[in-house]
């Protein structure tokens, strides 16, 4: 099923300002919140997903150019239920006051004996880069001092939250327990960066290898692999290692995105006189071949 246009989900025009997007998100989130009578859990997730992209100028720019593919989103994304019955959701970022809005609307008014749902709690956990790529399990402390094991799904990204249903505060007058939201922070890696399911890194090659072609060892999240460098490779050229990235949320079969490797050509230094002479001779021969002289 095709994903809806993010601007349409929030009800704003493509050229909407940051403030207009912020206001539209507040309105749509309140209207679709699942704790509200007539609320819509699916719509609520769509609203949060749309806001997560459009509030970020870099993500918004990629979305405007390439659509959902430009921000690593597609059918079966992180709005879906994760392992162990957990829900992976986008958090509210700088809209923390929405919790107060929802609290005043859903369950904190009416008579004294009205059933009230328990409060939602929030906590956070920091994991390593590879744990985010492949998934892991973490034990966290709950509000009642109990330890809870949280399954963190493969492919989760920095800033996303996992919802643990019924692990929040106790309800009143027969109301259900609230939920616990675990925000995941991913520690940066010195080797790789990540954009959705795409992992990126750089590798240095010698001027000779870039000119004549050869092979270079590249460190991926799966271990070291050998990558071919075609003759005549220019500095800044990028090569794709398919299936070496993170889990792609657009697919339910655990398919992984690519690892993009950018080549940086290393310029030699501290050359000997003989080496300089050889390079000078090479430069002159190339100049003659192209019909001009230095």
C-alpha positions in Angstrom: 0.0 0.0 0.0 1.4 3.4 -1.1 2.3 5.8 1.7 0.4 9.1 1.9 2.0 12.4 1.0 3.4 13.9 4.3 2.1 17.3 3.5 -1.4 15.9 2.9 -1.2 14.0 6.2 -0.5 17.2 8.1 -2.9 19.2 5.9 -0.3 21.8 4.9 1.0 23.1 1.5 4.4 22.0 0.2 5.8 25.5 0.9 4.5 25.7 4.5 6.7 27.4 7.0 8.2 25.6 10.0 5.6 27.4 12.3 2.7 26.2 10.1 4.0 22.6 10.2 4.4 22.8 14.0 0.8 24.1 14.4 -0.6 21.5 12.0 1.2 18.7 13.8 -0.3 19.8 17.2 -3.8 19.9 15.7 -3.5 16.6 13.9 -1.9 14.8 16.8 -4.6 15.9 19.2 -7.4 15.0 16.8 -6.0 11.5 16.1 -4.6 10.5 19.5 -5.7 6.9 20.2 -6.7 7.7 23.8 -9.3 10.1 22.5 -12.8 8.9 21.7 -12.8 8.4 17.9 -9.0 8.5 17.8 -7.1 6.6 15.2 -3.9 4.8 16.0 -2.8 4.4 12.4 -3.5 8.1 11.6 -1.6 9.1 14.8 1.4 7.2 13.6 1.2 8.7 10.2 1.0 12.2 11.7 4.1 11.6 13.8 6.0 10.1 10.9 5.2 13.0 8.6 6.2 15.5 11.3 9.5 13.7 12.0 10.5 14.3 8.3 9.0 17.7 7.6 10.4 19.4 10.8 13.9 18.5 9.8 15.1 20.8 6.9 17.6 18.3 5.5 15.1 15.4 5.5 12.4 17.7 4.1 14.7 18.7 1.3 15.4 15.1 0.4 11.7 14.2 0.7 10.8 17.1 -1.7 13.3 15.8 -4.2 12.9 12.0 -4.0 9.7 11.4 -2.1 9.5 8.7 0.6 12.5 6.9 -0.8 14.7 9.9 -0.1 14.1 9.6 3.7 14.3 5.8 3.9 10.5 5.4 4.5 8.0 3.1 2.8 5.3 0.5 3.5 5.9 -1.4 6.6 8.0 1.3 8.3 8.6 2.0 11.9 5.0 2.7 12.7 4.6 -1.1 12.7 4.6 -3.4 15.7 8.1 -4.5 16.6 9.4 -7.7 18.2 7.8 -8.9 21.5 4.6 -6.8 20.9 6.5 -3.6 21.2 5.6 -0.5 19.2 8.4 1.6 17.6 7.2 5.2 17.4 8.6 8.6 16.6 8.8 10.8 19.7 7.4 14.3 20.0 10.8 16.1 20.0 10.2 19.7 21.1 6.5 19.1 21.6 6.7 17.7 25.1 3.8 19.8 26.2 1.5 17.6 24.1 1.5 15.2 27.0 -0.2 17.8 29.1 -2.7 18.5 26.3 -3.6 14.9 26.0 -3.8 14.4 29.7 -6.3 17.2 30.1 -8.4 15.9 27.3 -8.3 12.1 27.9 -9.1 11.0 31.4 -8.5 13.9 33.7 -11.9 15.5 33.6 -15.4 14.4 34.7 -16.5 12.9 37.9 -14.4 11.6 40.7 -15.3 8.0 40.1 -14.5 8.1 36.4 -12.1 5.4 35.3 -8.8 7.0 34.5 -5.9 5.6 32.5 -2.5 5.6 34.2 0.2 8.1 33.2 2.7 7.4 30.5 6.3 7.4 31.6 9.4 8.1 29.6 13.0 6.9 29.8 15.9 6.6 27.5 18.7 4.2 26.7 21.9 4.6 24.7 23.1 1.8 22.5 26.1 1.4 20.2 26.0 1.9 16.5 26.2 -1.8 15.7 23.5 -2.6 18.2 21.2 -0.2 16.3 22.0 -1.9 13.0 21.5 -5.5 14.2 19.2 -5.1 17.2 19.9 -5.9 20.8 18.2 -6.3 24.2 18.7 -3.9 27.1 17.6 -4.1 30.7 16.2 -0.8 32.0 14.9 0.3 35.4 11.2 1.0 35.6 9.6 3.6 37.9 8.7 0.9 40.4 12.4 -0.1 40.7 11.7 -3.3 38.6 14.0 -4.2 35.8 12.4 -4.6 32.3 14.1 -6.2 29.3 13.5 -4.2 26.1 14.0 -5.7 22.7 15.5 -3.1 20.4 14.7 -4.0 16.8 17.3 -4.1 14.1 17.4 -0.9 12.1 16.2 1.4 14.8 17.5 5.0 14.4 18.7 7.6 16.8 15.8 9.5 18.5 13.1 6.8 17.8 11.0 5.5 20.8 9.8 2.1 21.7 6.4 1.9 23.4 5.9 -0.7 26.1 2.2 -1.0 26.5 1.0 -1.2 30.1 4.3 -0.5 31.7 3.5 3.0 32.8 1.6 4.3 35.8 -1.3 2.6 37.5 -4.8 3.7 36.5 -7.6 4.9 38.8 -11.1 3.5 39.3 -10.5 0.5 37.0 -8.6 2.4 34.4 -5.8 0.7 32.5 -2.1 1.2 33.1 -0.2 3.8 31.1 2.6 3.0 28.7 6.4 3.4 29.0 8.2 5.1 26.1 11.8 4.2 25.8 13.7 6.7 23.6 16.7 5.2 21.9 19.9 7.2 21.5 22.6 5.7 19.2 26.2 6.5 20.0 28.1 7.9 17.0 30.7 5.7 15.3 34.1 6.7 14.3 34.0 4.4 11.3 30.5 4.9 9.8 27.6 7.4 9.5 24.0 6.5 8.7 21.1 7.8 6.8 18.1 5.5 7.4 19.0 2.1 6.0 22.1 3.5 4.2 25.5 3.3 5.9 28.3 5.6 4.7 32.1 5.6 5.1 35.2 6.8 3.4 38.3 4.9 2.3 41.7 6.2 1.2 43.5 4.9 -1.9 46.8 5.8 -3.4 47.2 7.9 -6.5 48.5 4.8 -8.3 45.6 2.6 -7.4 43.1 5.3 -8.4 44.9 5.7 -11.7 45.6 2.1 -12.6 42.9 0.4 -10.7 43.2 -2.2 -8.0 41.6 -3.4 -4.8 41.1 -1.9 -1.3 39.9 -3.3 2.0 36.7 -1.7 3.3 35.5 -2.2 6.9 31.7 -2.8 6.9 29.4 -3.6 9.8 29.7 -7.3 8.8 33.5 -7.2 8.8 36.2 -6.4 6.2 35.5 -6.9 2.5 37.5 -6.3 -0.6 36.3 -3.7 -3.0 37.5 -3.2 -6.6 38.7 0.2 -7.7 38.3 0.8 -11.4 41.1 2.4 -13.3 40.7 6.2 -13.6 38.7 6.6 -10.3 38.4 10.2 -9.3 38.5 11.5 -5.7 35.0 11.7 -4.3 33.7 8.8 -6.4 31.2 6.7 -4.6 30.7 2.9 -4.8 27.8 0.8 -3.5 28.1 -2.4 -1.5 24.6 -3.8 -1.7 23.0 -5.4 1.4 25.7 -4.1 3.7 23.7 -1.4 5.3 21.0 -1.4 8.0 17.6 -3.1 7.8 15.3 -1.3 5.4 12.0 -0.6 7.1 10.1 -0.6 3.7 10.4 -4.4 3.6 9.2 -7.0 6.1 11.7 -9.6 5.1 14.7 -8.0 6.9 16.2 -6.6 3.7 19.1 -4.3 4.2 20.1 -1.1 2.5 23.5 -0.5 0.9 26.8 0.7 2.2 28.1 3.7 0.2 31.9 4.1 0.1 33.4 7.4 -0.9 36.9 7.2 -2.3 39.5 9.7 -1.2 42.7 9.8 -3.3 45.8 10.2 -1.2 48.3 12.6 -2.6 51.9 11.4 -2.0 54.2 13.6 0.1 58.0 13.7 0.8 58.8 12.4 -2.7 62.5 11.7 -3.7 64.1 13.6 -6.6 63.7 10.5 -8.7 60.1 10.1 -7.9 59.4 13.8 -8.7 61.3 13.4 -12.0 59.1 10.4 -12.9 55.9 12.3 -12.1 57.1 15.4 -14.0 57.9 13.2 -17.1 54.4 11.6 -16.7 52.8 15.1 -16.5 54.6 16.3 -19.6 53.6 13.2 -21.6 50.0 13.7 -20.7 50.1 17.3 -21.6 51.5 16.5 -25.1 48.9 13.8 -25.5 46.1 16.3 -24.9 47.7 18.8 -27.3 49.0 21.4 -24.9 52.2 22.0 -22.9 52.9 23.4 -19.5 
